[in-house]
Amino acid sequence: EIKHGRVAMYATTGYIVPEYFKWPGYLSPSMGLKFSDVPNGLAAISKVPGNGWAQIVAFAGYYELFVYKYNGTPGDYGWKAISSADPEAKKRKLNAELANGRLAMMAIIGMF
């Protein structure tokens, strides 16, 4: 649930941000494709060139295999995004992360 919540939070942010901001310049100079030419949402999937998808998959695969070291504890990848010396404060922060992740899962479903 933690991993799905985090992915949903990234997805929700990634769905909203292009409505307000697009990078200047070219996504694919060889194809003459500008960032501003790429539509928002799921319609963007068909506009990204095949080599772009290969780069995305290679980057994600590299991080999954070599950077994020999973040790069996859910949400523990060798670095702490949420930390606190006070156990009660840490528990509250972790519960807030779960709640926000659940909300993001519902939000991204609603955006389709």
N, C-alpha and C positions, 0 to 999 in steps of 0.2 A: 504494500500500500504506500509506503514511503517513496519508493522509486517511481511508481505510477503517478503519485501526487506531484513529485518534482518535475517529471516529464510534462505533466499537464500544465503546471505553472509556466514552464518554458514555452509550451505550445500556445497557451493563451496570450502570453506576452508577444510571441512571434506573430500571432494573428492580428493583434491590435496595432502594434507599432507601425507596420507598413501603411496603415490608414493615414498616418500623420507625418511619416518621415521615409524618404527613399534616398539611397546613396546617389551622389552625382556620378556621372561617368558611365562606363560600359561594363555590363556583366560579361559579355563576350565580344571583344573588339573584332575578332575574325568574322563573326556573324552579324556585326552591326547592331547587337542587342543591348539597349540601354537598361539600366535599373528601372527607369521610369516607364519603360514599355511592359514590364512584368506586372500582370494584374494581381490583386490581393486574393488571399484565400486559396482554395483548392485549384482555381484556374491557373495558378502559377506553376503547378506541376508540369503541365504540358509545354510551358514556355522555356524552362531551364534546359539547356543543351545536355546531351548524354554525357559529355566529358565533365560537365559541372556536377551531375549526379555521381559520377565515378569519384570525383574529388571529395564530395560530401561523405560518401560511403567509406572511402579510404581514411579520411580524417576521423570519423566516428569509430571505425574499426581499430585504428591505431590507439586512440584513447581508451577504448574498451579493453584492449588486449595488454597494453603496456603502461598506461598511466594510472588508471583506476585499479587499485589492488584490493579486491574483495576478500575479506578474511572470515566471512561467515556471519558477522554481526550486521543486521539490517541497517542500512544507512551509514555504515562506517567504511569510508574509502581512504583512510589515512590522513584526512584533514577534517577539521571540525568547523562547520558553518555555524552551528549553534553550540555555545559553551557557556558555562557559568560555574562558579565555585559553590554556589548555593544549590543543593539538590532540588529544592522546591521551585526555584526560578527556572532551572533547567527543564524540569518536568513540565512547567507551564509553557515554556518556549517550544518544546517538542510537541505538546498537545496543540499549540497554535499552528505549528507547521502541518500537522495532520489535518486540522480543520481547514486551513487554507488550501491544502492539496485536494481535499474532497470538494471544496468549492470550485477549484480550478478544473477538476474533472467534469463537473456538471457544466461549467461555463464553456469549455471547449466543445462539449457535445452540443450545446445550444447554439454555437456559432456556425455549425454546419447547416 
